[in-house]
Amino acid sequence: MINSSIREVKQMNIKEIFNSDNKTLADWCFNEFHQPIEADIESSDGLRCISYQMVKLANQYSYLASVMSYIKVFLRRAREDGNKDVVNLLVDKKDIIENALKTVSQKHAVLSRQITIKSDIMKELNMGSQR
């Protein structure tokens, strides 16, 4: 059974991201991507939960990377047009999304490391029992 505290991300589409003020975007990123992870490596349910979280994080990373691509395209266009206000707005959006990307990536790395640790422990226990 997957832990009920894991929830799906309410994705903003690219239009909503560009039309939102930066405080709203930062709040959304915090609420959706800066949630604590669960890393119970002791039970099979916990490992299934970690597996689910890793898939979810991979999907979040792909989504945020796509958003970042759009922001970079529009940022370059705003710079070419000399629209300083839009450039400043997009630079802030880029920073917000970039921080969310780093958070998602770090969470994925932590879960991956937890699985490696569990695997190493199990190998060590099996080696000890064969002696």
C-alpha positions as CSV (number, residue, x, y, z in Angstrom):
1,M,0.0,0.0,0.0
2,I,1.5,3.3,-1.0
3,N,1.5,5.9,1.8
4,S,-1.5,8.2,1.6
5,S,0.6,11.2,2.4
6,I,2.1,11.1,-1.1
7,R,0.1,13.3,-3.3
8,E,0.0,14.2,-6.9
9,V,1.4,17.5,-8.1
10,K,-1.1,20.0,-9.3
11,Q,0.8,21.0,-12.4
12,M,0.6,24.6,-13.6
13,N,0.6,24.8,-17.4
14,I,3.2,27.0,-19.1
15,K,0.6,29.8,-19.6
16,E,-0.3,29.8,-15.9
17,I,3.4,29.9,-15.0
18,F,4.1,32.9,-17.2
19,N,0.9,34.7,-16.1
20,S,1.5,34.2,-12.4
21,D,3.4,36.6,-10.3
22,N,6.7,35.3,-9.0
23,K,5.5,35.0,-5.4
24,T,2.6,32.8,-6.5
25,L,5.0,30.7,-8.6
26,A,7.4,30.4,-5.6
27,D,4.6,29.4,-3.3
28,W,3.4,26.8,-5.8
29,C,6.9,25.3,-6.2
30,F,7.3,25.2,-2.4
31,N,4.0,23.5,-1.9
32,E,4.5,21.0,-4.7
33,F,8.2,20.2,-4.8
34,H,9.6,20.9,-1.3
35,Q,7.7,18.3,0.6
36,P,9.5,15.9,2.8
37,I,10.3,12.4,1.5
38,E,9.8,9.1,3.2
39,A,12.7,6.7,3.1
40,D,11.6,3.5,5.0
41,I,14.1,0.9,3.8
42,E,13.2,-1.6,6.4
43,S,9.9,-3.0,5.0
44,S,8.7,-4.1,1.6
45,D,5.9,-1.5,1.8
46,G,8.5,1.1,2.5
47,L,10.6,0.0,-0.5
48,R,7.6,0.1,-2.7
49,C,6.8,3.6,-1.4
50,I,10.4,4.7,-2.3
51,S,10.0,3.2,-5.7
52,Y,6.8,5.1,-6.3
53,Q,8.4,8.3,-5.0
54,M,11.4,7.9,-7.4
55,V,9.1,7.5,-10.4
56,K,7.1,10.6,-9.2
57,L,10.3,12.6,-8.8
58,A,11.5,11.6,-12.3
59,N,8.2,12.8,-13.7
60,Q,8.5,16.1,-11.7
61,Y,12.0,16.6,-12.9
62,S,11.0,16.1,-16.6
63,Y,8.1,18.5,-16.2
64,L,10.3,21.2,-14.5
65,A,13.0,20.7,-17.1
66,S,10.5,21.3,-19.9
67,V,9.2,24.4,-18.1
68,M,12.8,25.6,-17.8
69,S,13.3,25.2,-21.5
70,Y,10.3,27.5,-22.2
71,I,11.5,30.1,-19.8
72,K,15.0,30.1,-21.4
73,V,13.4,30.6,-24.9
74,F,11.2,33.5,-23.7
75,L,14.0,35.0,-21.7
76,R,16.3,35.1,-24.7
77,R,13.5,36.7,-26.8
78,A,12.9,39.3,-24.1
79,R,16.6,40.1,-24.0
80,E,16.7,40.5,-27.8
81,D,13.7,42.8,-27.6
82,G,15.3,44.8,-24.9
83,N,12.3,44.4,-22.6
84,K,14.1,44.8,-19.2
85,D,10.9,44.4,-17.1
86,V,10.1,41.0,-18.8
87,V,13.7,40.0,-18.5
88,N,13.7,40.6,-14.8
89,L,10.4,38.7,-14.3
90,L,11.7,35.8,-16.3
91,V,15.1,35.7,-14.6
92,D,13.2,35.3,-11.3
93,K,11.0,32.6,-12.7
94,K,14.0,30.8,-14.0
95,D,15.6,30.9,-10.5
96,I,12.5,29.7,-8.9
97,I,12.1,26.7,-11.3
98,E,15.8,26.0,-11.1
99,N,15.6,25.7,-7.3
100,A,12.7,23.4,-7.7
101,L,14.7,21.3,-10.2
102,K,17.6,21.1,-7.7
103,T,15.2,20.0,-4.9
104,V,13.6,17.3,-7.0
105,S,17.0,16.1,-8.1
106,Q,18.4,16.0,-4.6
107,K,15.4,14.1,-3.3
108,H,15.8,11.5,-6.1
109,A,19.5,11.1,-5.2
110,V,18.7,10.6,-1.5
111,L,16.1,7.9,-2.3
112,S,18.5,6.2,-4.7
113,R,21.2,6.3,-2.0
114,Q,18.8,4.7,0.5
115,I,18.2,1.8,-1.8
116,T,21.9,1.4,-2.3
117,I,22.5,1.4,1.4
118,K,19.7,-1.2,1.9
119,S,21.3,-3.4,-0.9
120,D,24.7,-3.1,0.7
121,I,23.3,-4.0,4.1
122,M,21.6,-7.1,2.7
123,K,24.7,-8.2,0.9
124,E,26.7,-7.8,4.1
125,L,24.1,-9.8,6.1
126,N,24.1,-12.5,3.4
127,M,27.9,-12.7,3.4
128,G,27.9,-13.0,7.2
129,S,25.4,-15.8,7.2
130,Q,27.4,-17.8,4.7
131,R,30.5,-18.0,7.0
